[in-house]
Amino acid sequence: MKMILDQPERPPEPNHLILTDPEILSGDPVFRGTRVPVHLIAELVAQGSHPGELIESYPRLTAEMIRLAPIFAAANPLRAPKRKLPWHDQQPVHRARRRLRD
């Protein structure tokens, strides 16, 4: 007797839909073939936007991309780029201490 087990759905593979390139939006993850940031779509979905509205606003997106955005954003949170301070390339200032006359 052969048993068929229900296997859980495999999560979608983001590699064919999401691209991270330093030349595009400073390396923020975008949907391949677009300049639409994944985290933007994930935030809009979290705020309650319907997939139909998003596809109307961003016609190059598909329902699969919109479904994948919150999953990808949760697994890959944005990291702020390391800031360069204005004085990063300058030598430290040395101060001489002098006593004032009493």
Backbone hydrogen bonds in HBPLUS format (Angstrom, degrees):
<---DONOR---> <-ACCEPTOR-->    atom                        ^
c    i                          cat <-CA-CA->   ^        H-A-AA   ^      H-
h    n   atom  resd res      DA  || num        DHA   H-A  angle D-A-AA Bond
n    s   type  num  typ     dist DA aas  dist angle  dist       angle   num
A0017-LEU N   A0014-PRO O   2.95 MM   3  5.19 146.5  2.06 108.6 119.2     1
A0018-ILE N   A0014-PRO O   2.74 MM   4  5.54 158.7  1.78 175.8 172.8     2
A0032-ARG N   A0017-LEU O   2.68 MM  15  5.32 166.5  1.69 138.8 143.7     3
A0019-LEU N   A0030-VAL O   2.77 MM  11  5.44 169.2  1.79 166.5 170.4     4
A0030-VAL N   A0019-LEU O   2.91 MM  11  5.44 168.6  1.92 158.2 160.1     5
A0024-ILE N   A0021-ASP O   2.94 MM   3  5.39 159.8  1.98 117.2 123.7     6
A0027-GLY N   A0024-ILE O   3.04 MM   3  5.78 151.3  2.12 122.2 129.0     7
A0028-ASP N   A0025-LEU O   3.12 MM   3  5.60 169.4  2.13 119.9 123.3     8
A0038-VAL N   A0029-PRO O   2.98 MM   9  5.84 165.4  2.00 137.3 141.5     9
A0031-PHE N   A0036-VAL O   3.15 MM   5  5.96 152.7  2.23 155.3 159.9    10
A0034-THR N   A0031-PHE O   2.98 MM   3  5.56 147.1  2.09 145.2 144.8    11
A0041-ILE N   A0037-PRO O   3.36 MM   4  6.75 160.9  2.39 149.8 153.0    12
A0042-ALA N   A0038-VAL O   2.96 MM   4  6.25 159.2  2.00 152.0 158.6    13
A0043-GLU N   A0039-HIS O   2.95 MM   4  6.06 151.6  2.03 138.4 145.6    14
A0044-LEU N   A0040-LEU O   2.95 MM   4  6.25 155.5  2.01 148.9 155.8    15
A0045-VAL N   A0041-ILE O   2.91 MM   4  6.14 155.7  1.96 150.8 157.2    16
A0046-ALA N   A0042-ALA O   2.95 MM   4  6.16 154.6  2.02 143.3 150.6    17
A0047-GLN N   A0043-GLU O   2.99 MM   4  6.22 136.7  2.18 140.4 151.8    18
A0049-SER N   A0044-LEU O   3.03 MM   5  5.61 164.1  2.05 153.5 149.5    19
A0048-GLY N   A0045-VAL O   3.01 MM   3  5.18 156.6  2.07 104.5 111.9    20
A0053-GLU N   A0050-HIS O   3.01 MM   3  5.37 121.8  2.36 108.2 122.0    21
A0054-LEU N   A0050-HIS O   3.12 MM   4  6.50 159.4  2.17 155.4 161.6    22
A0055-ILE N   A0051-PRO O   2.88 MM   4  6.10 159.1  1.92 153.7 159.0    23
A0056-GLU N   A0052-GLY O   2.98 MM   4  6.13 147.7  2.09 139.6 148.7    24
A0057-SER N   A0053-GLU O   2.89 MM   4  6.17 149.9  1.98 145.1 153.4    25
A0058-TYR N   A0054-LEU O   2.69 MM   4  5.77 153.2  1.76 149.2 157.5    26
A0061-LEU N   A0058-TYR O   3.02 MM   3  5.82 169.1  2.03 129.4 132.9    27
A0066-ILE N   A0062-THR O   3.14 MM   4  6.47 159.6  2.18 151.2 156.2    28
A0067-ARG N   A0063-ALA O   2.96 MM   4  6.15 152.5  2.03 145.7 153.4    29
A0068-LEU N   A0064-GLU O   2.93 MM   4  6.06 145.4  2.05 143.2 152.5    30
A0069-ALA N   A0065-MET O   3.03 MM   4  6.14 141.0  2.18 146.5 155.4    31
A0072-PHE N   A0068-LEU O   2.92 MM   4  6.10 166.7  1.94 166.1 170.4    32
A0073-ALA N   A0069-ALA O   2.87 MM   4  5.99 166.3  1.89 157.3 161.6    33
A0074-ALA N   A0070-PRO O   3.01 MM   4  6.03 152.0  2.09 138.4 145.1    34
A0075-ALA N   A0071-ILE O   3.13 MM   4  6.31 151.0  2.21 142.6 150.4    35
A0076-ASN N   A0072-PHE O   2.81 MM   4  5.89 135.6  2.01 147.3 160.1    36
A0088-HIS N   A0085-LEU O   2.96 MM   3  5.22 157.3  2.01 128.4 125.3    37
A0090-GLN N   A0087-TRP O   3.17 MM   3  5.33 170.4  2.18 115.4 116.8    38
